[in-house]
Amino acid sequence: MPKPKPVAPDEPLLFDLPAPPPSAITTDAWGSAATLADFEKQINTCMKCSLGGTRTNFVFGVGNSNATLMLIGEAPGADEDAQGEPFVGRAGQLLNKILEAIRFKREDVYICNILKCRPPGNRKPLPEEADLCLPYLRKQVALVQPRVILCLGLTAAENLLGTRESLGQLRGRILAYEGIPLMVTYHPAALLRNPNWKRPAWEDVQALRVLHDELVAKNPK
């Protein structure tokens, strides 16, 4: 996979996929939340869809509220639903190892999902569920203000980018979500199912680290 092109100090970053239109300003009370902690308190009893009635815990997100890297997955699984924290099961343990391999600690980054509640049987989020949850995610992105986003799996990319391209078409490219550089790789759960994907995923996260460091050097937090 080609390495991301280094960005010159005065060169604008170019993306090869247009960002979706900026989201409308929400009229919900939580729209004025100034911190992630306040935001979580305001939405953790959400019952906007049927998943609110089947969850054990609302899985908001975890990590550094000032992170330069934000990772976004699909939805909580059984372990995440039980503990109220994203990526704590086998896939989460693998994600921790991947992060460590590219010199990140779990507490350095911010991790969340498209959905905040577990779909029954870990099924794929329904479009209406994702639509109701996406404003929450947009607010998290706005509060964290990461330098770069990594989508873990196709479902996250589809919902954030409004694309129907395949994972193979999205990998290896610098995309954008509301002006923030974004890359896409395999979900850790997919790597557990098919170890043959670990090598291309390793290429993805190495390229991510290069891009991240270039962006942070250009615009430190």
FENCORWO-V811100 format. One line per field, one symbol per residue. burial: b if it has 9 or more other ideal C-beta (glycine too) atoms within 8 Angstrom, else e. Layout:
burial: ???
This chain:
burial: eeebeebeeeeeeebebebbeebeebeeebbebeebebbbebbeebeebebbeebebbbbbebebebbbbbbbbbbbebbbeebebbebebbebbbebbbebebebebbbbbbbbbbbbeeeeebeeebbebbbbbbbbbbebbebbbbbbbbbbbbbbbbeeeeebeebbebbbbbbebbbbbbbbbbbbbeeeebeebbbbbbbbbbbbbebbbeeeee
